Amino acid sequence: MRLPAGERYDVVFAMSPRGAALLVDDRRDGGLRLVPEGGAAPATAEDGSGWPEFDPLRYGAPAATAFGAASRFDRAFTMVLDQGPALVGGVPAYAQTVGGRAFPAFPAIPAQLVREGDLIRVTVVNRGRDTPPWHPHGHTVLVLARDGTAPSGSPLWLDTFDVRPGEVWEVAFRAANPCVWMNHCHNLAHADQGMAPHLRYKGVTSPSTAGTAAGTAWKFHGGAGRPATGRRWSSQETSGDGPARKDHAAGNRLPGFCAYIRILA
C-alpha cells in the first residue's frame, strides 16, 4: 500500500490467530506488530516484497456520483510538472516547475481562477523524474482517470495523490470553499523549490504581501508583511481558457496562500 505524503488510509482486516505485522518500506525488523489478546508477536514477518501493490482505483464497486468524466465543466486546467532552470525567490535555481515556471518567480505561475459553484476539471501531467504528491488545499477531488483509464472500483475521493513519472491524472471538484488556496506538491522540499501554484476564487483577496527583494516577508495566513522596494512583480491568473496578466508595483497586495508561511532572508 503506497501512501502519498500527508495522505491517510483507514484499513479494516480480519485478525489472523498468528498475529499481523504492518511494515514500512518492507523492513521486516520494524513496523507495528499486532497480536490477538493473550497471543505472542510473531518472531519474523512474512516477506511481502513480491506482493502486488494495492491500487485504490480498482478497489470496491462502482457507484453513482454527483458529477463525473462526462459532466459539463465550467473550468478546466492543465498542470505540467517538471524540473528545470528557473528563478526561485529571485535566485537562479534548478527548480521544481509547473508549466516551466516556479514560485516565487517572474513571470509567476498563473493562478487558477474559479467562481464559487464552478465544476472544475484538473489534469496533472508529470514530465519529470520525481513523484510529486499533489495536494489541493481546501478541496477533495474525485479521480476521473489515471493515464486515460477510468477507475473500475468505487468512487475515489482524495486530497493527495502521487503523480509518478510519466503519469497523467485527471481529477474534478466542485468549487465550494472560497479562499485563496495552495494547490501544490506535498513534498515540501519541492514546494519550497517552486512547485507551489495556487487556486483563487473570483472576488476573494488576501492582505498578504509578495516580493522578490531580500527581507521580503511572505505571510499567507494574513498580515501585511514587509513590502519589497524598487522592484516589480507580476501575478497571473487563468480562468481555464488562458492567462490574463496583471502587473503591479512593488508593495501592492497579492492574494496569498492559505496555511503557508515562507520568509525570504
HUVEN-V112688 format. One record per residue. N is the residue number from 1. RES is the residue in three letters. PHI is phi in whole degrees, 0 to 359 (* if undefined). OMEGA is omega as a letter, one per 40 degrees, with the letter a starting at -180 (NA if undefined). D_FIRST is the distance of its C-alpha to the first C-alpha in Angstrom with 2 decimals. Layout:
# HUVEN-V112688
n=N res=RES phi=PHI omega=OMEGA d_first=D_FIRST
n=N res=RES phi=PHI omega=OMEGA d_first=D_FIRST
This chain:
# HUVEN-V112688
n=1 res=MET phi=* omega=a d_first=0.00
n=2 res=ARG phi=261 omega=a d_first=3.79
n=3 res=LEU phi=250 omega=i d_first=6.52
n=4 res=PRO phi=297 omega=a d_first=9.93
n=5 res=ALA phi=301 omega=i d_first=12.85
n=6 res=GLY phi=87 omega=a d_first=14.22
n=7 res=GLU phi=274 omega=a d_first=11.65
n=8 res=ARG phi=213 omega=i d_first=10.83
n=9 res=TYR phi=239 omega=i d_first=9.11
n=10 res=ASP phi=259 omega=a d_first=11.47
n=11 res=VAL phi=246 omega=i d_first=10.33
n=12 res=VAL phi=241 omega=i d_first=13.29
n=13 res=PHE phi=210 omega=i d_first=13.81
n=14 res=ALA phi=277 omega=a d_first=17.04
n=15 res=MET phi=290 omega=i d_first=17.85
n=16 res=SER phi=284 omega=i d_first=18.96
n=17 res=PRO phi=297 omega=i d_first=22.48
n=18 res=ARG phi=270 omega=a d_first=21.37
n=19 res=GLY phi=90 omega=a d_first=18.93
n=20 res=ALA phi=214 omega=i d_first=15.23
n=21 res=ALA phi=232 omega=i d_first=13.47
n=22 res=LEU phi=254 omega=a d_first=10.44
n=23 res=LEU phi=255 omega=i d_first=10.12
n=24 res=VAL phi=247 omega=a d_first=9.67
n=25 res=ASP phi=56 omega=i d_first=9.85
n=26 res=ASP phi=58 omega=i d_first=10.56
n=27 res=ARG phi=276 omega=a d_first=13.80
n=28 res=ARG phi=286 omega=i d_first=15.27
n=29 res=ASP phi=269 omega=a d_first=18.16
n=30 res=GLY phi=228 omega=i d_first=16.47
n=31 res=GLY phi=80 omega=a d_first=13.87
n=32 res=LEU phi=249 omega=i d_first=14.79
n=33 res=ARG phi=256 omega=i d_first=16.77
n=34 res=LEU phi=244 omega=a d_first=17.57
n=35 res=VAL phi=223 omega=i d_first=20.72
n=36 res=PRO phi=297 omega=i d_first=23.00
n=37 res=GLU phi=303 omega=a d_first=26.16
n=38 res=GLY phi=86 omega=a d_first=28.57
n=39 res=GLY phi=269 omega=i d_first=26.19
n=40 res=ALA phi=239 omega=i d_first=25.31
n=41 res=ALA phi=294 omega=i d_first=22.10
n=42 res=PRO phi=298 omega=a d_first=21.24
n=43 res=ALA phi=295 omega=i d_first=22.76
n=44 res=THR phi=226 omega=i d_first=19.94
n=45 res=ALA phi=265 omega=i d_first=16.29
n=46 res=GLU phi=296 omega=i d_first=15.49
n=47 res=ASP phi=285 omega=a d_first=14.43
n=48 res=GLY phi=253 omega=a d_first=11.00
n=49 res=SER phi=297 omega=a d_first=11.34
n=50 res=GLY phi=265 omega=a d_first=12.45
n=51 res=TRP phi=289 omega=i d_first=9.93
n=52 res=PRO phi=291 omega=i d_first=8.89
n=53 res=GLU phi=284 omega=i d_first=5.76
n=54 res=PHE phi=296 omega=i d_first=4.99
n=55 res=ASP phi=245 omega=a d_first=7.68
n=56 res=PRO phi=295 omega=i d_first=9.01
n=57 res=LEU phi=287 omega=a d_first=12.32
n=58 res=ARG phi=245 omega=a d_first=12.94
n=59 res=TYR phi=263 omega=i d_first=12.15
n=60 res=GLY phi=87 omega=a d_first=15.36
n=61 res=ALA phi=240 omega=i d_first=18.91
n=62 res=PRO phi=300 omega=i d_first=20.78
n=63 res=ALA phi=210 omega=a d_first=22.98
n=64 res=ALA phi=289 omega=i d_first=25.67
n=65 res=THR phi=230 omega=a d_first=25.23
n=66 res=ALA phi=293 omega=i d_first=28.06
n=67 res=PHE phi=209 omega=a d_first=27.58
n=68 res=GLY phi=197 omega=a d_first=25.79
n=69 res=ALA phi=299 omega=a d_first=26.18
n=70 res=ALA phi=272 omega=a d_first=29.75
n=71 res=SER phi=290 omega=i d_first=30.86
n=72 res=ARG phi=271 omega=a d_first=33.52
n=73 res=PHE phi=262 omega=i d_first=32.13
n=74 res=ASP phi=279 omega=i d_first=34.46
n=75 res=ARG phi=220 omega=i d_first=32.78
n=76 res=ALA phi=223 omega=a d_first=30.54
n=77 res=PHE phi=234 omega=i d_first=29.22
n=78 res=THR phi=234 omega=i d_first=27.68
n=79 res=MET phi=242 omega=i d_first=26.13
n=80 res=VAL phi=256 omega=a d_first=26.01
n=81 res=LEU phi=266 omega=a d_first=24.02
n=82 res=ASP phi=197 omega=i d_first=25.43
n=83 res=GLN phi=234 omega=i d_first=27.05
n=84 res=GLY phi=176 omega=a d_first=30.78
n=85 res=PRO phi=291 omega=i d_first=34.02
n=86 res=ALA phi=197 omega=i d_first=34.76
n=87 res=LEU phi=272 omega=i d_first=36.52
n=88 res=VAL phi=242 omega=a d_first=34.34
n=89 res=GLY phi=62 omega=i d_first=36.56
n=90 res=GLY phi=83 omega=a d_first=39.53
n=91 res=VAL phi=247 omega=i d_first=38.48
n=92 res=PRO phi=300 omega=a d_first=37.73
n=93 res=ALA phi=206 omega=i d_first=34.19
n=94 res=TYR phi=273 omega=a d_first=31.55
n=95 res=ALA phi=257 omega=i d_first=29.52
n=96 res=GLN phi=270 omega=a d_first=26.31
n=97 res=THR phi=245 omega=i d_first=27.89
n=98 res=VAL phi=234 omega=a d_first=27.66
n=99 res=GLY phi=63 omega=i d_first=30.21
n=100 res=GLY phi=81 omega=a d_first=31.71
n=101 res=ARG phi=237 omega=a d_first=32.46
n=102 res=ALA phi=229 omega=i d_first=31.24
n=103 res=PHE phi=255 omega=e d_first=31.81
n=104 res=PRO phi=275 omega=a d_first=34.37
n=105 res=ALA phi=202 omega=i d_first=36.55
n=106 res=PHE phi=234 omega=e d_first=39.50
n=107 res=PRO phi=287 omega=a d_first=39.06
n=108 res=ALA phi=280 omega=i d_first=36.19
n=109 res=ILE phi=292 omega=a d_first=33.00
n=110 res=PRO phi=300 omega=i d_first=34.23
n=111 res=ALA phi=289 omega=i d_first=33.18
n=112 res=GLN phi=274 omega=a d_first=31.82
n=113 res=LEU phi=263 omega=a d_first=34.60
n=114 res=VAL phi=229 omega=i d_first=34.06
n=115 res=ARG phi=248 omega=i d_first=36.16
n=116 res=GLU phi=301 omega=a d_first=35.21
n=117 res=GLY phi=96 omega=i d_first=34.43
n=118 res=ASP phi=298 omega=i d_first=33.42
n=119 res=LEU phi=261 omega=a d_first=30.65
n=120 res=ILE phi=246 omega=i d_first=28.68
n=121 res=ARG phi=243 omega=a d_first=26.74
n=122 res=VAL phi=234 omega=i d_first=24.91
n=123 res=THR phi=251 omega=a d_first=23.91
n=124 res=VAL phi=245 omega=a d_first=21.89
n=125 res=VAL phi=248 omega=i d_first=22.48
n=126 res=ASN phi=257 omega=i d_first=21.10
n=127 res=ARG phi=260 omega=a d_first=23.96
n=128 res=GLY phi=261 omega=a d_first=23.06
n=129 res=ARG phi=257 omega=i d_first=21.28
n=130 res=ASP phi=264 omega=i d_first=18.81
n=131 res=THR phi=244 omega=i d_first=15.69
n=132 res=PRO phi=285 omega=i d_first=16.95
n=133 res=PRO phi=277 omega=a d_first=14.78
n=134 res=TRP phi=277 omega=a d_first=17.43
n=135 res=HIS phi=222 omega=i d_first=18.61
n=136 res=PRO phi=275 omega=i d_first=21.71
n=137 res=HIS phi=290 omega=i d_first=23.46
n=138 res=GLY phi=80 omega=a d_first=25.11
n=139 res=HIS phi=215 omega=i d_first=23.44
n=140 res=THR phi=252 omega=a d_first=20.47
n=141 res=VAL phi=253 omega=i d_first=20.09
n=142 res=LEU phi=265 omega=i d_first=19.68
n=143 res=VAL phi=285 omega=i d_first=17.86
n=144 res=LEU phi=266 omega=a d_first=20.64
n=145 res=ALA phi=193 omega=i d_first=19.36
n=146 res=ARG phi=231 omega=a d_first=17.27
n=147 res=ASP phi=54 omega=i d_first=19.60
n=148 res=GLY phi=82 omega=a d_first=22.09
n=149 res=THR phi=251 omega=a d_first=20.10
n=150 res=ALA phi=287 omega=i d_first=19.87
n=151 res=PRO phi=302 omega=i d_first=16.97
n=152 res=SER phi=258 omega=i d_first=17.78
n=153 res=GLY phi=263 omega=i d_first=16.04
n=154 res=SER phi=289 omega=i d_first=17.03
n=155 res=PRO phi=306 omega=a d_first=18.03
n=156 res=LEU phi=249 omega=i d_first=15.29
n=157 res=TRP phi=254 omega=a d_first=16.66
n=158 res=LEU phi=226 omega=i d_first=15.12
n=159 res=ASP phi=246 omega=i d_first=16.75
n=160 res=THR phi=210 omega=i d_first=14.56
n=161 res=PHE phi=213 omega=i d_first=12.95
n=162 res=ASP phi=287 omega=i d_first=12.29
n=163 res=VAL phi=248 omega=a d_first=15.20
n=164 res=ARG phi=285 omega=a d_first=14.89
n=165 res=PRO phi=307 omega=i d_first=18.29
n=166 res=GLY phi=87 omega=a d_first=20.28
n=167 res=GLU phi=279 omega=i d_first=18.21
n=168 res=VAL phi=230 omega=i d_first=20.09
n=169 res=TRP phi=251 omega=i d_first=18.74
n=170 res=GLU phi=240 omega=a d_first=21.20
n=171 res=VAL phi=227 omega=a d_first=20.92
n=172 res=ALA phi=215 omega=i d_first=23.67
n=173 res=PHE phi=203 omega=i d_first=24.92
n=174 res=ARG phi=266 omega=i d_first=28.21
n=175 res=ALA phi=283 omega=a d_first=30.03
n=176 res=ALA phi=225 omega=a d_first=30.95
n=177 res=ASN phi=217 omega=a d_first=30.57
n=178 res=PRO phi=300 omega=i d_first=33.39
n=179 res=CYS phi=181 omega=i d_first=33.04
n=180 res=VAL phi=248 omega=a d_first=32.54
n=181 res=TRP phi=253 omega=i d_first=28.78
n=182 res=MET phi=293 omega=i d_first=26.67
n=183 res=ASN phi=219 omega=a d_first=24.39
n=184 res=HIS phi=220 omega=i d_first=22.79
n=185 res=CYS phi=286 omega=a d_first=20.15
n=186 res=HIS phi=272 omega=i d_first=18.25
n=187 res=ASN phi=280 omega=a d_first=18.44
n=188 res=LEU phi=294 omega=i d_first=21.77
n=189 res=ALA phi=295 omega=i d_first=23.30
n=190 res=HIS phi=294 omega=i d_first=22.98
n=191 res=ALA phi=299 omega=a d_first=24.49
n=192 res=ASP phi=293 omega=i d_first=27.26
n=193 res=GLN phi=268 omega=i d_first=27.94
n=194 res=GLY phi=124 omega=a d_first=28.63
n=195 res=MET phi=273 omega=a d_first=25.55
n=196 res=ALA phi=218 omega=i d_first=26.64
n=197 res=PRO phi=286 omega=i d_first=28.36
n=198 res=HIS phi=216 omega=i d_first=29.20
n=199 res=LEU phi=246 omega=a d_first=29.81
n=200 res=ARG phi=234 omega=i d_first=33.24
n=201 res=TYR phi=274 omega=i d_first=34.96
n=202 res=LYS phi=300 omega=i d_first=38.52
n=203 res=GLY phi=87 omega=i d_first=41.03
n=204 res=VAL phi=257 omega=i d_first=38.66
n=205 res=THR phi=232 omega=a d_first=39.56
n=206 res=SER phi=220 omega=i d_first=38.91
n=207 res=PRO phi=279 omega=a d_first=41.36
n=208 res=SER phi=290 omega=i d_first=39.20
n=209 res=THR phi=239 omega=i d_first=40.89
n=210 res=ALA phi=232 omega=i d_first=39.71
n=211 res=GLY phi=185 omega=a d_first=41.41
n=212 res=THR phi=238 omega=a d_first=41.13
n=213 res=ALA phi=285 omega=i d_first=43.88
n=214 res=ALA phi=302 omega=a d_first=43.28
n=215 res=GLY phi=93 omega=i d_first=43.28
n=216 res=THR phi=294 omega=i d_first=41.84
n=217 res=ALA phi=257 omega=i d_first=39.63
n=218 res=TRP phi=257 omega=a d_first=36.62
n=219 res=LYS phi=235 omega=a d_first=36.19
n=220 res=PHE phi=254 omega=i d_first=33.91
n=221 res=HIS phi=265 omega=a d_first=34.26
n=222 res=GLY phi=108 omega=a d_first=37.86
n=223 res=GLY phi=96 omega=a d_first=40.96
n=224 res=ALA phi=283 omega=a d_first=43.31
n=225 res=GLY phi=70 omega=i d_first=42.30
n=226 res=ARG phi=247 omega=a d_first=44.74
n=227 res=PRO phi=292 omega=i d_first=45.63
n=228 res=ALA phi=290 omega=i d_first=46.03
n=229 res=THR phi=233 omega=i d_first=49.58
n=230 res=GLY phi=70 omega=i d_first=51.11
n=231 res=ARG phi=234 omega=i d_first=47.94
n=232 res=ARG phi=238 omega=i d_first=46.74
n=233 res=TRP phi=226 omega=a d_first=43.24
n=234 res=SER phi=230 omega=i d_first=41.93
n=235 res=SER phi=249 omega=i d_first=39.37
n=236 res=GLN phi=230 omega=i d_first=38.34
n=237 res=GLU phi=233 omega=i d_first=37.18
n=238 res=THR phi=226 omega=i d_first=36.05
n=239 res=SER phi=265 omega=a d_first=36.25
n=240 res=GLY phi=98 omega=i d_first=34.18
n=241 res=ASP phi=249 omega=a d_first=37.40
n=242 res=GLY phi=135 omega=a d_first=37.99
n=243 res=PRO phi=283 omega=i d_first=38.57
n=244 res=ALA phi=236 omega=a d_first=41.59
n=245 res=ARG phi=276 omega=i d_first=42.53
n=246 res=LYS phi=230 omega=i d_first=44.11
n=247 res=ASP phi=259 omega=a d_first=45.87
n=248 res=HIS phi=226 omega=i d_first=46.63
n=249 res=ALA phi=287 omega=a d_first=48.88
n=250 res=ALA phi=301 omega=i d_first=47.27
n=251 res=GLY phi=96 omega=i d_first=46.84
n=252 res=ASN phi=292 omega=a d_first=46.33
n=253 res=ARG phi=272 omega=i d_first=43.42
n=254 res=LEU phi=236 omega=i d_first=40.09
n=255 res=PRO phi=308 omega=a d_first=37.52
n=256 res=GLY phi=262 omega=a d_first=34.88
n=257 res=PHE phi=256 omega=i d_first=31.17
n=258 res=CYS phi=293 omega=i d_first=30.15
n=259 res=ALA phi=61 omega=i d_first=28.45
n=260 res=TYR phi=207 omega=i d_first=28.89
n=261 res=ILE phi=232 omega=i d_first=31.58
n=262 res=ARG phi=221 omega=i d_first=32.63
n=263 res=ILE phi=249 omega=i d_first=35.90
n=264 res=LEU phi=266 omega=a d_first=37.46
n=265 res=ALA phi=279 omega=NA d_first=39.76
